[in-house]
Amino acid sequence: MKKGAMFGLDARITLTIFAALGLIAFTNFYFVSRQATATQYYSEADAVGQALKNFKLDTNYQLSVNTNPYYYNIAELITLTQDANKPYTKKYKGPYLDYKTTADDYIIENPNNGLQISLVSRSLTNFASGNSENTKCSGDNCFIFIKLYNVPTSIYDEMAIIGKDIEYKNVSTDLRNVYLPLMAE
């Protein structure tokens, strides 16, 4: 009787079982990690929305518009970046966010994860059309969208499951710029 052969078979079966359990655990961790990142991105969008509301309450003004007429100067939620003679300078109680500014006044960046965010004026009804990216919004359907830059497609897919009214523009096959409607202008 070969007792060693039986032990070898048991070890291989055990090794196969542990490998399968490890694969299942890794897969679950991967999906939970994607869901957590998607939830974090929504939380960041909420924080930007709240910062904008606080800015408006404190100053009684809208953020200034950048040289590109479709982007708001979101850097003003962190620091007063342009003309110190603006009418709301004395009422400004910022910074409203713990982010860092970038070379462009219309983009801010989370220092912890590198996520870049801007505020964009777009039409809610025809947003998905190709022209809306370069067309000035006018009328009653103008909304402020939060734009998240270079979101991995897998994270976008999780965000689409969690939330609604989410739009995107492809940057590449793996990255998307994600737009979340914030409020009417």
Buried (B, 14 or more C-beta within 10 A) or exposed (E): EEEEEEEEEEEEEEEEEEEEEEEEEEEEEEEEEBBEBBBBBBEBBEBBBEBBEBBBEBBEBEBBBBEBEBBBBBBBBBEBBEEEEBEBEEEBEBBBBEBEBBEBBBBBBBEEEEBBBBBBBBBBEEBEEEEBEEEEBEEEBBBBBBBBBBBBBBBBEBBBEEBEEBBBBEEEEEBBBBBBBBEEB
